[in-house]
Amino acid sequence: MSLFLLAAVIDGGLGLALWRYMDTFPELVALHFSVYGDVDIIGPKADIYRLPLIGVVVWGANGAIAVMLPARDRILARTVLAFAVGVLMLFCLAAWRIVS
């Protein structure tokens, strides 16, 4: 349960931080980088809100999977929730990379 709530707090914090600093972003931001660090996709700054939205989908899907798993394997359920936290931390890192 605590990993589920931690993932929700991270995603909410990411959305809140993006909303708070939206005025400081340039009109066009780099939205995707290649494996070499080159910019692949440039878009409007409002597209950066896709990160927390995708985070909600990951959070909800992993939460649903974790709810179905405890009857079979509690460790696997916790691992799924830990992966949700890890993915959301990567989204925070991606947002930082995009806006800096």
N, C-alpha and C positions, 0 to 999 in steps of 0.2 A: 504494500500500500504506500509506503514512503517513497519508493522509486517512482510510482505512478504520479504522486503529488509533486515530486521533485521535477519530473519531466514537464508537468503542467506549469510550474513556476518558471522554469527556464524558458519555455515557449512564450508564456505571458510576458516575461521580462524582455525577451527579444522583441516582441511586438511593441511593447511600451517604449523601449529605447529607440526603435526605428521611428515611431510616431513622434517622440520627443525631439529628435534631432533631424527630422525630415527637412526643415527649413535650411539647414546647413549643407545639404547635399546638392551637388550640381544638378542641372536639369537632366543631363544624360549621364548614366552610370554604367560601368562595365558590369554585366550580369553573368558572364560566363568566361572562364579562363581555360585555355588548353592545358595539356599536361606539361607544356614547356613554360607556362606562365604568361602566355600571350593572350590578349583579349580576343574572344571569339564573338561575343554578342554584346552590343550596346543597346540600352533601352531607356525609357523614361524612369525617373526616380521612383515613381509609384509602383513600378514592377518589383521593387525590393520587398514589398509586402507579401510576395509569393512564398518567401522563406517561412514566416510564421504560419501561413496557411497550410503549406506542405507539412510543417511540424505538427499541426493539429491532426492531420490525416495519419501521420506516423504514430503519434501519441494514441489516437483512438484505436487504430488497428492493432498495435502492440498491446494495448490495454484489453481489447476484446480477446486476443489470443491468450493473454495471461489469465483471464478469467476462466477460459475453457480448459486450461492446462492443470490447475492445482489438483484436480482429482487424480490425475495421472502422475504428474511430476512437478513438485513445488520448485525444485532447483531450476528447471527449464523455464518455468513461469517467471521467476526472478531474473533469469538471464535475458529473457525477452524484454522485460521492463528496463534492465540495465542498458540494453542496446538502444532503446528509445532515448534514454538519457544521453548516451554517446552520440547518437545522430543529431539530437538537438544541440549538443555542444559544438558539433561540426557546423551546424547551421549558424550558430553564433560566430564562429570563426570565419565562415564564408561571408557573413554580413559585414564583419569588421574589415575583411579583405576588400570587399566591394566598395565600401564607403571611404576607405583610406587611400 
